[in-house]
Every structure is written in C-alpha cells, then in structure tokens.
Amino acid sequence: MRITDVKAVYPNYRHVVPSWRTHFWQIVVRVETDAGVVGLGYGGGGVASVEIVNRHFRELIVGRRVDSVLDIEGIWDALYDASLPYGRKGLAIMALSGIDLALYDLLGKAEGIPVYALCGGLKKQRAFAYATGQNSELYREKGFMATKFAHRWTGDEADYEDAVNRANRARELYGADAMIMVDCYMSWDGEVTLEMSRRLAEFNLFWFEDVLNPDDLEGQAALRDKVKPTLIAGGEHEFSHHGFRDIASAGALGVWQPDLTWCGGITAGLRILDIARRHDIPVSPHRGGEVWGLHLIVGSDCMDLAEVHNDQIVAERDELWLNAPKAVDGYIAPSDAPGFGVTLNEAML
C-alpha cells in the first residue's frame, strides 16, 4: 500500500500543565493510504512539530510504500537524514516519532495484528505497573505494588527531610521488598545526589531518575558506583539510538528510559534495545503504561515495568485516546486489537 496523505494536528487540550507543555505537548499524526487503511500516531513537540510534519516530512513520504517493518525503517532513516540540518534531537525527532508510530499502527491494522507482534511477538502477557506521583496512599489502594515519587531540589535543607519522609511513607505502605523510585527531574547535582544516597540508604530505593542535566554524561557516570545499589536512571530527554549510543559509551546510566513518543518511535526503540542488550543495560520506557511504550514492553526484552502517571490514575487528563488499557491490581496489558488498539477522540481535534 502507498501513502496518500500525512497530517499532524495539535489537539484542543484542556488539562495541559501551564509550562512548556502549554504549546509544545503531544501531537496526533494521521497517515492515509491507497488501501483505505489509516494509521494514527502520537508525537511530541506541539505546534512546532506539527509544522515539521506538515511542511517538510509529508512531502518526503507521500507516495512511499508501507508493506513491512523494513519499509518503516527506511522511511525513518530518510526523514532523519533530511532533517539533519535542524534535527538530530528535540523537535524534529519528536515529530518523527509521531510518524513512526502512525506507520506501525498502519501496518498492524493492514495485517490484522497488534503492534507488539511487529516488534517480535508477545513476550509478556501483561506488564508489571508502577504508579508515578505524590499520592502513595491512593496508588496502593488502587492495587499498585510499586511507586515513584517526584522530588525537586530547591536548595533548602528541608528538601532532604522531605525526601526521607516520602521514602519512609512509601516503604511503610508498599512493604520491604517493593520497588520504590525517585524522579528528580534534573534538579539535583552531584553533591546532593551523594547526600540523598546516604540519607535514603535505609529505604533501599531502586533508582534515582534524572538527577543531573542530561548532557552531563560524565557526571552521571561518576555517580553510578557511589550510589549503589540504587541505580542512576534516565533517558526520557535523549533522542534516537544515536543519543543512547553516546550514553552507552559514557557508561552514564544504569537504567535507560526512552520515551517512544519523543525518541523516534518504535523504530528507534528497537534500535535502542539492540544497544542496551550489548551493554547489559535494562530498558524501561518513560510513560510505558501508555500504549506506545506498552506494546514495546510486552513485545520485546524491555524490563517488565510500565509507568502509569497520576493523571491516568485519577482521570485528570484529556481523553484523547479511547479504549486505552488501564492498570488492574498492579498490572497492565495492551489489547490484541490490530495496531495500537486505541481510537482517536475526534472531538478534541
């Protein structure tokens, strides 16, 4: 089948956080074909990446055939190469992610199989889910058996005590063997990370996420041995397999967290997994409880670990994708419907 049209749209969000996300949150990409099959994808970059898709990428792929995963990979490489002068990372790859995911959805629908079958076949019937957010009590009541809380360093000594209190409460709720993590969102530095490691040691945390600026690969690598057994995690702000090859070379992270809607889609995700395998690094996709990451998790040797955010749990997000899977008793599984198995809420476009 041949691509006849490509279009990106920025949805009419009502519940977007008032930050960079206001205008640069997720886009919808629609790919149409001469066979009547339509693929839908989810990319990053907001209004800016809409322009990249509609004013550049579209003209490069209309008319191309999509009959196999190899065809999708060829399109990925062509778009990456064409956007090199302004791309390689950031908005261009976020836009490319939306196209790649739409193509996987398209091929799955055309062949009548779910995307995880295109990734290599079902490896896990369901994924172990962890809840991300500050309401540890609610997540435990909802059946989650693992959690991650956010901690921002503001420079106040009280921030240390806040981290200790949150970790202690989570450990009390979830038990001695449960997986507990911390998301620092690039707000710690090396000194803070080491002091946090000392103060939080008794809680046996699984990872510290995004402790430093993601460009500081050397700094992150230097922390890995010093905070063991806690792992240094990150990668949601990295792009494509090229970026993760740099992470591997630097030995910067103990857990990789590519976001499939930002890093280049399933094509990039599978290539990142190839690199991780060679370096014996576990991969746990950022927002892996959403269908885009979930299909890769169950269809590959990704960690059996899917992130479910607070706004999914308490239904505070816009319902852009209908029929999306939900976590039940601490696990989440994609449907076996063709493609990604979700339907677009057209009323939001």
MINUSE-278414 format. One record per residue (C-alpha): residue in three letters; chain; y, x, z. Coordinates in steps of 0.02 Angstrom, whole numbers, plus 50000, padded with zeros to 5 digits. Each point is the difference from the previous one (the first is absolute). Layout:
BEGIN
{resn = ALA, chain = A, yy = Y, xx = X, zz = Z}
...
This chain:
BEGIN
{resn = MET, chain = A, yy = 50000, xx = 50000, zz = 50000}
{resn = ARG, chain = A, yy = 50177, xx = 50057, zz = 49965}
{resn = ILE, chain = A, yy = 50154, xx = 49990, zz = 50110}
{resn = THR, chain = A, yy = 50126, xx = 49878, zz = 49927}
{resn = ASP, chain = A, yy = 50131, xx = 49999, zz = 50137}
{resn = VAL, chain = A, yy = 50047, xx = 50080, zz = 50165}
{resn = LYS, chain = A, yy = 50128, xx = 49933, zz = 50122}
{resn = ALA, chain = A, yy = 50055, xx = 50048, zz = 50175}
{resn = VAL, chain = A, yy = 50089, xx = 49879, zz = 50118}
{resn = TYR, chain = A, yy = 50081, xx = 50022, zz = 50170}
{resn = PRO, chain = A, yy = 49947, xx = 49847, zz = 50103}
{resn = ASN, chain = A, yy = 50122, xx = 49889, zz = 50094}
{resn = TYR, chain = A, yy = 49957, xx = 50065, zz = 50173}
{resn = ARG, chain = A, yy = 50058, xx = 49913, zz = 50158}
{resn = HIS, chain = A, yy = 49919, xx = 50108, zz = 50133}
{resn = VAL, chain = A, yy = 50038, xx = 50177, zz = 49944}
{resn = VAL, chain = A, yy = 50057, xx = 50120, zz = 50136}
{resn = PRO, chain = A, yy = 50189, xx = 50036, zz = 49982}
{resn = SER, chain = A, yy = 49984, xx = 50184, zz = 49956}
{resn = TRP, chain = A, yy = 49958, xx = 50095, zz = 49840}
{resn = ARG, chain = A, yy = 49873, xx = 49861, zz = 49974}
{resn = THR, chain = A, yy = 50136, xx = 49872, zz = 49968}
{resn = HIS, chain = A, yy = 50014, xx = 50047, zz = 49817}
{resn = PHE, chain = A, yy = 49860, xx = 50126, zz = 49980}
{resn = TRP, chain = A, yy = 49847, xx = 49911, zz = 50066}
{resn = GLN, chain = A, yy = 49846, xx = 49949, zz = 49898}
{resn = ILE, chain = A, yy = 50001, xx = 49943, zz = 49819}
{resn = VAL, chain = A, yy = 49879, xx = 49892, zz = 49901}
{resn = VAL, chain = A, yy = 49937, xx = 50065, zz = 49833}
{resn = ARG, chain = A, yy = 49921, xx = 49884, zz = 49872}
{resn = VAL, chain = A, yy = 49900, xx = 50069, zz = 49852}
{resn = GLU, chain = A, yy = 49951, xx = 49879, zz = 49861}
{resn = THR, chain = A, yy = 49871, xx = 50028, zz = 49862}
{resn = ASP, chain = A, yy = 49947, xx = 49929, zz = 49833}
{resn = ALA, chain = A, yy = 49840, xx = 49939, zz = 50084}
{resn = GLY, chain = A, yy = 50100, xx = 49883, zz = 50111}
{resn = VAL, chain = A, yy = 49955, xx = 50098, zz = 50157}
{resn = VAL, chain = A, yy = 50147, xx = 50039, zz = 50117}
{resn = GLY, chain = A, yy = 50000, xx = 50137, zz = 50130}
{resn = LEU, chain = A, yy = 50112, xx = 50000, zz = 50154}
{resn = GLY, chain = A, yy = 50051, xx = 50152, zz = 50099}
{resn = TYR, chain = A, yy = 50107, xx = 50046, zz = 50150}
{resn = GLY, chain = A, yy = 50115, xx = 50151, zz = 49996}
{resn = GLY, chain = A, yy = 50139, xx = 50076, zz = 50102}
{resn = GLY, chain = A, yy = 50179, xx = 50047, zz = 49961}
{resn = GLY, chain = A, yy = 50081, xx = 49828, zz = 49992}
{resn = VAL, chain = A, yy = 50138, xx = 49963, zz = 49874}
{resn = ALA, chain = A, yy = 50004, xx = 50181, zz = 49943}
{resn = SER, chain = A, yy = 49816, xx = 50008, zz = 49952}
{resn = VAL, chain = A, yy = 50015, xx = 49831, zz = 49912}
{resn = GLU, chain = A, yy = 50119, xx = 50087, zz = 49881}
{resn = ILE, chain = A, yy = 49878, xx = 50145, zz = 49975}
{resn = VAL, chain = A, yy = 49859, xx = 49882, zz = 49955}
{resn = ASN, chain = A, yy = 50100, xx = 49884, zz = 49888}
{resn = ARG, chain = A, yy = 50113, xx = 50127, zz = 49915}
{resn = HIS, chain = A, yy = 49882, xx = 50149, zz = 49980}
{resn = PHE, chain = A, yy = 49816, xx = 49977, zz = 50043}
{resn = ARG, chain = A, yy = 49983, xx = 49835, zz = 49907}
{resn = GLU, chain = A, yy = 50042, xx = 50073, zz = 49830}
{resn = LEU, chain = A, yy = 49872, xx = 50140, zz = 50026}
{resn = ILE, chain = A, yy = 49849, xx = 49890, zz = 50035}
{resn = VAL, chain = A, yy = 50022, xx = 49840, zz = 49901}
{resn = GLY, chain = A, yy = 49867, xx = 50009, zz = 49865}
{resn = ARG, chain = A, yy = 49882, xx = 50114, zz = 50097}
{resn = ARG, chain = A, yy = 49820, xx = 49950, zz = 50029}
{resn = VAL, chain = A, yy = 49929, xx = 49968, zz = 50174}
{resn = ASP, chain = A, yy = 49811, xx = 49990, zz = 49989}
{resn = SER, chain = A, yy = 49946, xx = 50125, zz = 50133}
{resn = VAL, chain = A, yy = 50054, xx = 50099, zz = 50152}
{resn = LEU, chain = A, yy = 50023, xx = 50149, zz = 49883}
{resn = ASP, chain = A, yy = 50130, xx = 49899, zz = 49905}
{resn = ILE, chain = A, yy = 50093, xx = 49967, zz = 50162}
{resn = GLU, chain = A, yy = 49996, xx = 50184, zz = 50044}
{resn = GLY, chain = A, yy = 50068, xx = 50043, zz = 49828}
{resn = ILE, chain = A, yy = 50145, xx = 49879, zz = 50024}
{resn = TRP, chain = A, yy = 50036, xx = 50073, zz = 50172}
{resn = ASP, chain = A, yy = 50009, xx = 50176, zz = 49930}
{resn = ALA, chain = A, yy = 50111, xx = 49945, zz = 49856}
{resn = LEU, chain = A, yy = 50124, xx = 49913, zz = 50115}
{resn = TYR, chain = A, yy = 50001, xx = 50144, zz = 50123}
{resn = ASP, chain = A, yy = 50036, xx = 50125, zz = 49861}
{resn = ALA, chain = A, yy = 50135, xx = 49890, zz = 49922}
{resn = SER, chain = A, yy = 50092, xx = 49984, zz = 50166}
{resn = LEU, chain = A, yy = 49992, xx = 50184, zz = 50049}
{resn = PRO, chain = A, yy = 50188, xx = 50031, zz = 49976}
{resn = TYR, chain = A, yy = 50044, xx = 49869, zz = 50132}
{resn = GLY, chain = A, yy = 49833, xx = 49966, zz = 50083}
{resn = ARG, chain = A, yy = 49855, xx = 50096, zz = 50078}
{resn = LYS, chain = A, yy = 50037, xx = 49918, zz = 50169}
{resn = GLY, chain = A, yy = 50092, xx = 49851, zz = 50071}
{resn = LEU, chain = A, yy = 50057, xx = 49853, zz = 49896}
{resn = ALA, chain = A, yy = 49913, xx = 50045, zz = 49837}
{resn = ILE, chain = A, yy = 49830, xx = 50016, zz = 50083}
{resn = MET, chain = A, yy = 50029, xx = 49841, zz = 50101}
{resn = ALA, chain = A, yy = 50033, xx = 49911, zz = 49835}
{resn = LEU, chain = A, yy = 49846, xx = 50081, zz = 49922}
{resn = SER, chain = A, yy = 49898, xx = 49938, zz = 50149}
{resn = GLY, chain = A, yy = 50041, xx = 49820, zz = 49957}
{resn = ILE, chain = A, yy = 49943, xx = 50023, zz = 49820}
{resn = ASP, chain = A, yy = 49841, xx = 50090, zz = 50049}
{resn = LEU, chain = A, yy = 49950, xx = 49865, zz = 50124}
{resn = ALA, chain = A, yy = 50038, xx = 49865, zz = 49871}
{resn = LEU, chain = A, yy = 49887, xx = 50089, zz = 49876}
{resn = TYR, chain = A, yy = 49858, xx = 50008, zz = 50126}
{resn = ASP, chain = A, yy = 50024, xx = 49816, zz = 50038}
{resn = LEU, chain = A, yy = 50000, xx = 49966, zz = 49813}
{resn = LEU, chain = A, yy = 49841, xx = 50097, zz = 49965}
{resn = GLY, chain = A, yy = 49911, xx = 49922, zz = 50149}
{resn = LYS, chain = A, yy = 50044, xx = 49825, zz = 49939}
{resn = ALA, chain = A, yy = 49948, xx = 50041, zz = 49822}
{resn = GLU, chain = A, yy = 49830, xx = 50062, zz = 50058}
{resn = GLY, chain = A, yy = 49980, xx = 49866, zz = 50135}
{resn = ILE, chain = A, yy = 49984, xx = 50126, zz = 50142}
{resn = PRO, chain = A, yy = 50105, xx = 50048, zz = 50152}
{resn = VAL, chain = A, yy = 50103, xx = 50159, zz = 49996}
{resn = TYR, chain = A, yy = 49887, xx = 50085, zz = 50127}
{resn = ALA, chain = A, yy = 49862, xx = 49995, zz = 49869}
{resn = LEU, chain = A, yy = 50114, xx = 50099, zz = 49884}
{resn = CYS, chain = A, yy = 50028, xx = 50128, zz = 50137}
{resn = GLY, chain = A, yy = 49816, xx = 50042, zz = 50010}
{resn = GLY, chain = A, yy = 49915, xx = 49847, zz = 50073}
{resn = LEU, chain = A, yy = 49994, xx = 49921, zz = 50171}
{resn = LYS, chain = A, yy = 49973, xx = 50132, zz = 50135}
{resn = LYS, chain = A, yy = 50049, xx = 49893, zz = 50150}
{resn = GLN, chain = A, yy = 49974, xx = 49813, zz = 50025}
{resn = ARG, chain = A, yy = 50157, xx = 49996, zz = 50106}
{resn = ALA, chain = A, yy = 50126, xx = 50122, zz = 50073}
{resn = PHE, chain = A, yy = 50038, xx = 50034, zz = 50182}
{resn = ALA, chain = A, yy = 50179, xx = 49942, zz = 50029}
{resn = TYR, chain = A, yy = 50135, xx = 50066, zz = 50115}
{resn = ALA, chain = A, yy = 50161, xx = 49911, zz = 50045}
{resn = THR, chain = A, yy = 50168, xx = 50086, zz = 49981}
{resn = GLY, chain = A, yy = 50144, xx = 49943, zz = 50108}
{resn = GLN, chain = A, yy = 50066, xx = 49989, zz = 50177}
{resn = ASN, chain = A, yy = 49907, xx = 49846, zz = 50064}
{resn = SER, chain = A, yy = 49837, xx = 50079, zz = 50058}
{resn = GLU, chain = A, yy = 49956, xx = 49849, zz = 50104}
{resn = LEU, chain = A, yy = 50011, xx = 49879, zz = 49855}
{resn = TYR, chain = A, yy = 49897, xx = 50111, zz = 49885}
{resn = ARG, chain = A, yy = 49862, xx = 50012, zz = 50129}
{resn = GLU, chain = A, yy = 50001, xx = 49810, zz = 50020}
{resn = LYS, chain = A, yy = 49984, xx = 49985, zz = 49810}
{resn = GLY, chain = A, yy = 49841, xx = 50103, zz = 50004}
{resn = PHE, chain = A, yy = 50062, xx = 50171, zz = 49947}
{resn = MET, chain = A, yy = 49908, xx = 50145, zz = 50080}
{resn = ALA, chain = A, yy = 50121, xx = 50138, zz = 49949}
{resn = THR, chain = A, yy = 50189, xx = 50012, zz = 49992}
{resn = LYS, chain = A, yy = 50148, xx = 50109, zz = 49954}
{resn = PHE, chain = A, yy = 50170, xx = 49988, zz = 50082}
{resn = ALA, chain = A, yy = 50166, xx = 50066, zz = 49937}
{resn = HIS, chain = A, yy = 50099, xx = 50129, zz = 50097}
{resn = ARG, chain = A, yy = 50170, xx = 50064, zz = 49946}
{resn = TRP, chain = A, yy = 50075, xx = 50153, zz = 50082}
{resn = THR, chain = A, yy = 50184, xx = 49970, zz = 50037}
{resn = GLY, chain = A, yy = 50033, xx = 50157, zz = 50100}
{resn = ASP, chain = A, yy = 49991, xx = 49913, zz = 50169}
{resn = GLU, chain = A, yy = 49878, xx = 50070, zz = 50128}
{resn = ALA, chain = A, yy = 49950, xx = 49820, zz = 50035}
{resn = ASP, chain = A, yy = 49916, xx = 50000, zz = 49829}
{resn = TYR, chain = A, yy = 49858, xx = 50103, zz = 50074}
{resn = GLU, chain = A, yy = 49970, xx = 49873, zz = 50136}
{resn = ASP, chain = A, yy = 50006, xx = 49858, zz = 49874}
{resn = ALA, chain = A, yy = 49862, xx = 50084, zz = 49899}
{resn = VAL, chain = A, yy = 49894, xx = 50026, zz = 50155}
{resn = ASN, chain = A, yy = 50021, xx = 49818, zz = 50053}
{resn = ARG, chain = A, yy = 49954, xx = 49934, zz = 49828}
{resn = ALA, chain = A, yy = 49848, xx = 50112, zz = 49986}
{resn = ASN, chain = A, yy = 49943, xx = 49956, zz = 50174}
{resn = ARG, chain = A, yy = 50016, xx = 49814, zz = 49968}
{resn = ALA, chain = A, yy = 49906, xx = 50011, zz = 49836}
{resn = ARG, chain = A, yy = 49860, xx = 50099, zz = 50081}
{resn = GLU, chain = A, yy = 49987, xx = 49873, zz = 50141}
{resn = LEU, chain = A, yy = 49987, xx = 49857, zz = 49874}
{resn = TYR, chain = A, yy = 49884, xx = 50078, zz = 49873}
{resn = GLY, chain = A, yy = 49887, xx = 50107, zz = 50107}
{resn = ALA, chain = A, yy = 49955, xx = 50181, zz = 50019}
{resn = ASP, chain = A, yy = 49918, xx = 50022, zz = 49828}
{resn = ALA, chain = A, yy = 50122, xx = 49901, zz = 49893}
{resn = MET, chain = A, yy = 50103, xx = 50079, zz = 49862}
{resn = ILE, chain = A, yy = 50184, xx = 50011, zz = 50053}
{resn = MET, chain = A, yy = 50132, xx = 50079, zz = 49886}
{resn = VAL, chain = A, yy = 50188, xx = 50032, zz = 50001}
{resn = ASP, chain = A, yy = 50119, xx = 49983, zz = 49851}
{resn = CYS, chain = A, yy = 50152, xx = 50113, zz = 50024}
{resn = TYR, chain = A, yy = 50083, xx = 49961, zz = 49832}
{resn = MET, chain = A, yy = 50067, xx = 50176, zz = 49974}
{resn = SER, chain = A, yy = 50100, xx = 49996, zz = 50163}
{resn = TRP, chain = A, yy = 49913, xx = 50135, zz = 50102}
{resn = ASP, chain = A, yy = 50018, xx = 50188, zz = 49977}
{resn = GLY, chain = A, yy = 49880, xx = 50139, zz = 50042}
{resn = GLU, chain = A, yy = 50057, xx = 50018, zz = 50180}
{resn = VAL, chain = A, yy = 49992, xx = 49813, zz = 50033}
{resn = THR, chain = A, yy = 49827, xx = 49989, zz = 49920}
{resn = LEU, chain = A, yy = 49931, xx = 50136, zz = 50112}
{resn = GLU, chain = A, yy = 50074, xx = 49922, zz = 50157}
{resn = MET, chain = A, yy = 49936, xx = 49828, zz = 49949}
{resn = SER, chain = A, yy = 49829, xx = 50076, zz = 49972}
{resn = ARG, chain = A, yy = 50002, xx = 50070, zz = 50177}
{resn = ARG, chain = A, yy = 50058, xx = 49839, zz = 50082}
{resn = LEU, chain = A, yy = 49887, xx = 49886, zz = 49898}
{resn = ALA, chain = A, yy = 49843, xx = 50108, zz = 50010}
{resn = GLU, chain = A, yy = 49916, xx = 49889, zz = 50130}
{resn = PHE, chain = A, yy = 50003, xx = 49852, zz = 49881}
{resn = ASN, chain = A, yy = 49899, xx = 50087, zz = 49864}
{resn = LEU, chain = A, yy = 50106, xx = 49938, zz = 49853}
{resn = PHE, chain = A, yy = 49920, xx = 50008, zz = 49829}
{resn = TRP, chain = A, yy = 50154, xx = 50054, zz = 49901}
{resn = PHE, chain = A, yy = 50187, xx = 50031, zz = 50001}
{resn = GLU, chain = A, yy = 50069, xx = 49932, zz = 49835}
{resn = ASP, chain = A, yy = 50150, xx = 50066, zz = 49904}
{resn = VAL, chain = A, yy = 50060, xx = 50114, zz = 50138}
{resn = LEU, chain = A, yy = 50116, xx = 50105, zz = 49891}
{resn = ASN, chain = A, yy = 50096, xx = 49987, zz = 49837}
{resn = PRO, chain = A, yy = 49864, xx = 49983, zz = 49867}
{resn = ASP, chain = A, yy = 50070, xx = 50151, zz = 49906}
{resn = ASP, chain = A, yy = 49965, xx = 50111, zz = 50149}
{resn = LEU, chain = A, yy = 49819, xx = 50038, zz = 49956}
{resn = GLU, chain = A, yy = 50004, xx = 50168, zz = 50088}
{resn = GLY, chain = A, yy = 50061, xx = 49921, zz = 50162}
{resn = GLN, chain = A, yy = 49866, xx = 49867, zz = 49997}
{resn = ALA, chain = A, yy = 49866, xx = 50129, zz = 49963}
{resn = ALA, chain = A, yy = 50056, xx = 50103, zz = 50150}
{resn = LEU, chain = A, yy = 49978, xx = 49850, zz = 50115}
{resn = ARG, chain = A, yy = 49822, xx = 49952, zz = 49951}
{resn = ASP, chain = A, yy = 49906, xx = 50122, zz = 50112}
{resn = LYS, chain = A, yy = 50125, xx = 49982, zz = 50142}
{resn = VAL, chain = A, yy = 49977, xx = 49812, zz = 50024}
{resn = LYS, chain = A, yy = 49811, xx = 49989, zz = 49977}
{resn = PRO, chain = A, yy = 49898, xx = 49894, zz = 50021}
{resn = THR, chain = A, yy = 50142, xx = 49883, zz = 49946}
{resn = LEU, chain = A, yy = 50023, xx = 50009, zz = 49811}
{resn = ILE, chain = A, yy = 50161, xx = 50021, zz = 49903}
{resn = ALA, chain = A, yy = 50006, xx = 49857, zz = 49875}
{resn = GLY, chain = A, yy = 50116, xx = 49961, zz = 49856}
{resn = GLY, chain = A, yy = 50022, xx = 49978, zz = 49814}
{resn = GLU, chain = A, yy = 50075, xx = 49827, zz = 49977}
{resn = HIS, chain = A, yy = 50158, xx = 50087, zz = 49939}
{resn = GLU, chain = A, yy = 49908, xx = 50114, zz = 49879}
{resn = PHE, chain = A, yy = 49973, xx = 49964, zz = 49816}
{resn = SER, chain = A, yy = 49853, xx = 50022, zz = 49881}
{resn = HIS, chain = A, yy = 49854, xx = 50119, zz = 50009}
{resn = HIS, chain = A, yy = 50120, xx = 50142, zz = 49960}
{resn = GLY, chain = A, yy = 50091, xx = 49974, zz = 50165}
{resn = PHE, chain = A, yy = 49838, xx = 49989, zz = 50097}
{resn = ARG, chain = A, yy = 49940, xx = 50160, zz = 49919}
{resn = ASP, chain = A, yy = 50151, xx = 50084, zz = 50081}
{resn = ILE, chain = A, yy = 49953, xx = 49923, zz = 50168}
{resn = ALA, chain = A, yy = 49825, xx = 50068, zz = 49980}
{resn = SER, chain = A, yy = 50062, xx = 50174, zz = 49954}
{resn = ALA, chain = A, yy = 50112, xx = 50004, zz = 50154}
{resn = GLY, chain = A, yy = 49864, xx = 49932, zz = 50115}
{resn = ALA, chain = A, yy = 50135, xx = 49883, zz = 50064}
{resn = LEU, chain = A, yy = 49908, xx = 49842, zz = 50052}
{resn = GLY, chain = A, yy = 49837, xx = 49951, zz = 50082}
{resn = VAL, chain = A, yy = 50003, xx = 49821, zz = 49932}
{resn = TRP, chain = A, yy = 50075, xx = 49948, zz = 49832}
{resn = GLN, chain = A, yy = 50085, xx = 49830, zz = 49985}
{resn = PRO, chain = A, yy = 50051, xx = 49965, zz = 49820}
{resn = ASP, chain = A, yy = 50078, xx = 49830, zz = 49967}
{resn = LEU, chain = A, yy = 49918, xx = 49930, zz = 49844}
{resn = THR, chain = A, yy = 50157, xx = 49902, zz = 49951}
{resn = TRP, chain = A, yy = 50108, xx = 50156, zz = 50011}
{resn = CYS, chain = A, yy = 49895, xx = 50154, zz = 49962}
{resn = GLY, chain = A, yy = 49942, xx = 49952, zz = 49825}
{resn = GLY, chain = A, yy = 49877, xx = 49858, zz = 50023}
{resn = ILE, chain = A, yy = 49810, xx = 50005, zz = 49994}
{resn = THR, chain = A, yy = 50001, xx = 50139, zz = 49869}
{resn = ALA, chain = A, yy = 50097, xx = 50116, zz = 50116}
{resn = GLY, chain = A, yy = 49899, xx = 49940, zz = 50150}
{resn = LEU, chain = A, yy = 49835, xx = 50050, zz = 49920}
{resn = ARG, chain = A, yy = 50070, xx = 50170, zz = 49951}
{resn = ILE, chain = A, yy = 50067, xx = 50026, zz = 50176}
{resn = LEU, chain = A, yy = 49827, xx = 49961, zz = 50066}
{resn = ASP, chain = A, yy = 49926, xx = 50133, zz = 49885}
{resn = ILE, chain = A, yy = 50115, xx = 50131, zz = 50077}
{resn = ALA, chain = A, yy = 49970, xx = 49939, zz = 50178}
{resn = ARG, chain = A, yy = 49813, xx = 50010, zz = 49975}
{resn = ARG, chain = A, yy = 50012, xx = 50183, zz = 49951}
{resn = HIS, chain = A, yy = 50100, xx = 50038, zz = 50157}
{resn = ASP, chain = A, yy = 49899, xx = 49889, zz = 50117}
{resn = ILE, chain = A, yy = 50153, xx = 49894, zz = 50045}
{resn = PRO, chain = A, yy = 49980, xx = 49814, zz = 50044}
{resn = VAL, chain = A, yy = 50108, xx = 49875, zz = 49902}
{resn = SER, chain = A, yy = 50066, xx = 49841, zz = 50081}
{resn = PRO, chain = A, yy = 50121, xx = 49908, zz = 49883}
{resn = HIS, chain = A, yy = 50166, xx = 49943, zz = 50070}
{resn = ARG, chain = A, yy = 50002, xx = 49809, zz = 50009}
{resn = GLY, chain = A, yy = 49815, xx = 50004, zz = 49957}
{resn = GLY, chain = A, yy = 49976, xx = 49823, zz = 50062}
{resn = GLU, chain = A, yy = 50093, xx = 49937, zz = 49847}
{resn = VAL, chain = A, yy = 49891, xx = 49971, zz = 49848}
{resn = TRP, chain = A, yy = 50067, xx = 50150, zz = 49903}
{resn = GLY, chain = A, yy = 49935, xx = 50124, zz = 50127}
{resn = LEU, chain = A, yy = 49856, xx = 49894, zz = 50062}
{resn = HIS, chain = A, yy = 49907, xx = 50003, zz = 49834}
{resn = LEU, chain = A, yy = 50009, xx = 50190, zz = 49999}
{resn = ILE, chain = A, yy = 49940, xx = 50010, zz = 50179}
{resn = VAL, chain = A, yy = 49844, xx = 49895, zz = 49971}
{resn = GLY, chain = A, yy = 49967, xx = 50071, zz = 49826}
{resn = SER, chain = A, yy = 50008, xx = 50185, zz = 50045}
{resn = ASP, chain = A, yy = 49969, xx = 50127, zz = 50138}
{resn = CYS, chain = A, yy = 50170, xx = 49966, zz = 50081}
{resn = MET, chain = A, yy = 49993, xx = 49986, zz = 50189}
{resn = ASP, chain = A, yy = 49934, xx = 49835, zz = 50063}
{resn = LEU, chain = A, yy = 50172, xx = 49958, zz = 50066}
{resn = ALA, chain = A, yy = 50125, xx = 49871, zz = 49936}
{resn = GLU, chain = A, yy = 50178, xx = 49981, zz = 50066}
{resn = VAL, chain = A, yy = 50063, xx = 49824, zz = 50034}
{resn = HIS, chain = A, yy = 50185, xx = 49987, zz = 50043}
{resn = ASN, chain = A, yy = 50079, xx = 49887, zz = 50129}
{resn = ASP, chain = A, yy = 50084, xx = 49890, zz = 49870}
{resn = GLN, chain = A, yy = 49829, xx = 49961, zz = 49925}
{resn = ILE, chain = A, yy = 49932, xx = 49953, zz = 50170}
{resn = VAL, chain = A, yy = 50143, xx = 49887, zz = 50055}
{resn = ALA, chain = A, yy = 50037, xx = 49935, zz = 49824}
{resn = GLU, chain = A, yy = 50181, xx = 50060, zz = 49996}
{resn = ARG, chain = A, yy = 49993, xx = 50065, zz = 49821}
{resn = ASP, chain = A, yy = 50035, xx = 49908, zz = 49840}
{resn = GLU, chain = A, yy = 49839, xx = 49928, zz = 49929}
{resn = LEU, chain = A, yy = 50014, xx = 50085, zz = 49831}
{resn = TRP, chain = A, yy = 49813, xx = 50021, zz = 49974}
{resn = LEU, chain = A, yy = 49893, xx = 49847, zz = 50031}
{resn = ASN, chain = A, yy = 49816, xx = 50008, zz = 50052}
{resn = ALA, chain = A, yy = 50024, xx = 50172, zz = 50077}
{resn = PRO, chain = A, yy = 49860, xx = 50048, zz = 50122}
{resn = LYS, chain = A, yy = 50032, xx = 49993, zz = 50186}
{resn = ALA, chain = A, yy = 49924, xx = 50100, zz = 50141}
{resn = VAL, chain = A, yy = 49868, xx = 49909, zz = 50102}
{resn = ASP, chain = A, yy = 49930, xx = 50072, zz = 50163}
{resn = GLY, chain = A, yy = 50067, xx = 50172, zz = 49958}
{resn = TYR, chain = A, yy = 49936, xx = 50011, zz = 49820}
{resn = ILE, chain = A, yy = 50070, xx = 49958, zz = 49829}
{resn = ALA, chain = A, yy = 49916, xx = 49982, zz = 49831}
{resn = PRO, chain = A, yy = 50061, xx = 49965, zz = 49823}
{resn = SER, chain = A, yy = 49931, xx = 49853, zz = 49903}
{resn = ASP, chain = A, yy = 49879, xx = 50027, zz = 49856}
{resn = ALA, chain = A, yy = 50117, xx = 49909, zz = 49880}
{resn = PRO, chain = A, yy = 50045, xx = 50093, zz = 49839}
{resn = GLY, chain = A, yy = 50142, xx = 50124, zz = 50011}
{resn = PHE, chain = A, yy = 50086, xx = 50013, zz = 50168}
{resn = GLY, chain = A, yy = 49958, xx = 49819, zz = 50039}
{resn = VAL, chain = A, yy = 50176, xx = 49943, zz = 50043}
{resn = THR, chain = A, yy = 50117, xx = 49875, zz = 49918}
{resn = LEU, chain = A, yy = 50187, xx = 50024, zz = 49979}
{resn = ASN, chain = A, yy = 50116, xx = 49877, zz = 50085}
{resn = GLU, chain = A, yy = 50106, xx = 49962, zz = 49846}
{resn = ALA, chain = A, yy = 50128, xx = 49906, zz = 50106}
{resn = MET, chain = A, yy = 50063, xx = 50168, zz = 50066}
{resn = LEU, chain = A, yy = 50044, xx = 50068, zz = 49828}
